[in-house]
Amino acid sequence: MADFPSKVTTETSSPNSQTSQQGGNSLRGLAANVTTMMDMSFIRSIPAILMMVEIVLGLLQWALIASAPYTALPAYGWVMFVAVTVWILTTILFFMILLGTQRKLTSIPWPLVVMLYHAVATVLYLTAFLANAVSVYPYRYSYFYGHMGAAAFFGAVVTVAYGASAFFSYLDWKGDGGNAATSTVPT
């Protein structure tokens, strides 16, 4: 009876467990799991490209403003608030869509929520861009004049990108993806 434990093995294994024990390919398996969770067709779509443009140029805009003494003019407080808040929310929304989180939260009408978000972000960015553009003039004799001018330019580009995102979100919400075959009624 003393030799019983040496004759019986209680380990269970799967085909992948031997490779992880031999060389530690668990990182490769983790990367494969993350890749299968991501919606790779979303990355190649126009809304995803627009969101990436909004994230990168929005970051540039608020970084340019943050590098200058923006507290001298109260308008830049609004510009910073809008730029940073919308940048954070857009980044979160981008990763939620990329990782397919919206498919798990089926009780939320995602096309409507995304359309409303982009519409509100467009209006907020338009007001922030106008405040930024009007407030560049007091910096004309300082080192930060170029920073504020560039921030106003990037604010305009990001406003246009959010407007385009709102348009594509509207098309998605209405269900018109641009396919003529889905909008024709057979007679």
C-alpha positions as CSV (number, residue, x, y, z in Angstrom):
1,M,0.0,0.0,0.0
2,A,3.0,2.3,0.5
3,D,3.8,2.3,-3.2
4,F,0.3,3.3,-4.3
5,P,1.0,7.1,-4.7
6,S,4.0,6.5,-6.9
7,K,2.0,4.4,-9.4
8,V,-0.9,6.8,-9.8
9,T,-0.7,10.2,-11.4
10,T,-3.4,12.7,-10.8
11,E,-2.3,15.3,-13.2
12,T,-4.4,16.3,-16.1
13,S,-3.1,17.9,-19.2
14,S,-4.2,19.5,-22.4
15,P,-2.3,19.6,-25.6
16,N,-1.0,23.1,-24.9
17,S,0.1,22.5,-21.3
18,Q,3.2,20.6,-22.4
19,T,4.5,23.5,-24.4
20,S,3.9,25.9,-21.6
21,Q,5.9,23.6,-19.2
22,Q,8.7,23.2,-21.6
23,G,9.4,26.7,-22.8
24,G,7.0,29.1,-21.3
25,N,4.9,30.0,-24.4
26,S,2.1,31.3,-22.1
27,L,2.9,34.8,-23.3
28,R,2.2,33.8,-26.9
29,G,-1.1,32.1,-25.8
30,L,-2.1,35.3,-23.9
31,A,-1.4,37.4,-27.0
32,A,-3.5,35.0,-29.1
33,N,-6.4,35.3,-26.7
34,V,-6.2,39.1,-26.7
35,T,-6.0,39.1,-30.5
36,T,-9.1,36.9,-30.9
37,M,-11.0,39.3,-28.5
38,M,-10.2,42.3,-30.7
39,D,-12.4,43.3,-33.5
40,M,-9.8,43.7,-36.3
41,S,-12.3,44.7,-38.9
42,F,-13.1,47.8,-36.7
43,I,-9.4,48.9,-37.0
44,R,-9.7,49.1,-40.8
45,S,-13.0,51.1,-40.8
46,I,-13.4,54.8,-41.4
47,P,-14.9,55.4,-37.9
48,A,-11.9,53.7,-36.2
49,I,-9.5,55.8,-38.3
50,L,-11.4,58.9,-37.4
51,M,-11.3,58.0,-33.7
52,M,-7.5,57.4,-33.9
53,V,-7.1,60.8,-35.5
54,E,-9.2,62.4,-32.8
55,I,-7.1,60.7,-30.1
56,V,-3.7,61.6,-31.6
57,L,-4.6,65.2,-32.6
58,G,-6.6,65.8,-29.4
59,L,-3.6,64.7,-27.4
60,L,-1.4,67.1,-29.4
61,Q,-3.9,70.0,-28.8
62,W,-4.1,69.7,-25.1
63,A,-0.3,69.0,-24.8
64,L,0.4,72.2,-26.6
65,I,-1.9,74.2,-24.4
66,A,-0.6,72.5,-21.2
67,S,2.9,73.5,-22.2
68,A,2.0,77.2,-22.1
69,P,0.8,79.3,-19.2
70,Y,-2.8,78.7,-20.0
71,T,-4.1,79.9,-16.6
72,A,-3.5,83.5,-17.6
73,L,-6.7,83.5,-19.7
74,P,-9.9,81.9,-18.4
75,A,-10.9,80.7,-21.8
76,Y,-8.1,78.2,-21.9
77,G,-9.5,76.5,-18.8
78,W,-12.6,75.6,-20.8
79,V,-10.4,74.5,-23.8
80,M,-8.3,72.2,-21.5
81,F,-11.4,70.8,-19.8
82,V,-13.0,69.9,-23.1
83,A,-9.8,68.6,-24.7
84,V,-8.8,66.4,-21.9
85,T,-12.3,65.1,-21.0
86,V,-13.3,64.3,-24.6
87,W,-9.8,62.8,-25.2
88,I,-10.2,60.4,-22.2
89,L,-13.8,59.5,-23.2
90,T,-12.8,58.9,-26.8
91,T,-9.9,56.7,-25.8
92,I,-12.2,54.6,-23.5
93,L,-14.9,54.4,-26.3
94,F,-12.3,53.3,-28.8
95,F,-11.0,50.5,-26.7
96,M,-14.5,49.4,-25.7
97,I,-15.5,49.1,-29.4
98,L,-12.1,47.5,-30.3
99,L,-12.4,44.8,-27.6
100,G,-16.1,44.2,-28.3
101,T,-17.4,45.3,-24.9
102,Q,-20.5,46.7,-26.5
103,R,-21.5,43.2,-27.6
104,K,-21.6,42.1,-24.0
105,L,-23.7,45.1,-22.9
106,T,-26.7,44.5,-25.1
107,S,-29.2,46.6,-23.0
108,I,-27.5,49.8,-24.2
109,P,-28.4,51.1,-27.7
110,W,-24.8,51.5,-28.8
111,P,-25.4,53.1,-32.2
112,L,-27.5,55.8,-30.6
113,V,-25.1,56.3,-27.7
114,V,-22.1,56.6,-30.0
115,M,-23.9,59.0,-32.3
116,L,-25.0,61.2,-29.4
117,Y,-21.5,61.1,-28.0
118,H,-19.9,62.3,-31.2
119,A,-22.5,65.0,-31.7
120,V,-22.0,66.4,-28.2
121,A,-18.2,66.1,-28.7
122,T,-18.5,68.0,-31.9
123,V,-20.4,70.9,-30.3
124,L,-18.1,71.0,-27.3
125,Y,-15.0,70.9,-29.5
126,L,-16.4,73.7,-31.7
127,T,-16.9,75.9,-28.6
128,A,-13.4,75.0,-27.4
129,F,-11.8,75.7,-30.8
130,L,-13.5,79.1,-31.0
131,A,-12.4,80.0,-27.5
132,N,-8.9,78.8,-28.3
133,A,-8.7,80.7,-31.6
134,V,-10.0,84.0,-30.1
135,S,-7.6,83.7,-27.2
136,V,-4.4,83.3,-29.2
137,Y,-3.9,87.1,-29.8
138,P,-2.8,88.0,-26.2
139,Y,0.2,85.6,-26.6
140,R,1.4,87.4,-29.8
141,Y,4.6,88.7,-28.2
142,S,5.4,85.7,-26.1
143,Y,7.3,82.4,-26.8
144,F,4.0,80.5,-26.5
145,Y,2.2,82.3,-29.5
146,G,3.1,79.3,-31.8
147,H,1.9,76.8,-29.2
148,M,-1.5,78.5,-28.9
149,G,-1.8,78.9,-32.7
150,A,-1.0,75.3,-33.3
151,A,-3.4,74.2,-30.6
152,A,-6.1,76.3,-32.4
153,F,-5.3,74.6,-35.7
154,F,-5.4,71.1,-34.1
155,G,-8.6,72.0,-32.4
156,A,-10.2,72.9,-35.8
157,V,-9.0,69.6,-37.3
158,V,-10.3,67.6,-34.3
159,T,-13.6,69.4,-34.5
160,V,-13.9,68.4,-38.2
161,A,-13.0,64.8,-37.3
162,Y,-15.6,64.7,-34.6
163,G,-18.2,66.1,-37.1
164,A,-17.3,63.3,-39.6
165,S,-17.5,60.7,-36.8
166,A,-21.0,62.1,-35.9
167,F,-22.0,61.8,-39.5
168,F,-20.8,58.1,-39.8
169,S,-22.4,57.4,-36.4
170,Y,-25.6,58.8,-37.7
171,L,-25.4,56.5,-40.8
172,D,-24.8,53.5,-38.5
173,W,-27.6,54.5,-36.2
174,K,-30.1,54.8,-39.1
175,G,-28.8,51.5,-40.5
176,D,-27.7,52.9,-43.8
177,G,-24.2,51.7,-44.2
178,G,-24.0,53.0,-47.8
179,N,-25.1,49.7,-49.3
180,A,-27.7,50.3,-52.0
181,A,-28.9,46.7,-51.9
182,T,-30.1,47.1,-48.3
183,S,-32.1,50.2,-49.0
184,T,-34.0,49.0,-52.1
185,V,-37.3,47.3,-51.9
186,P,-38.0,44.5,-54.3
187,T,-41.2,44.9,-56.4
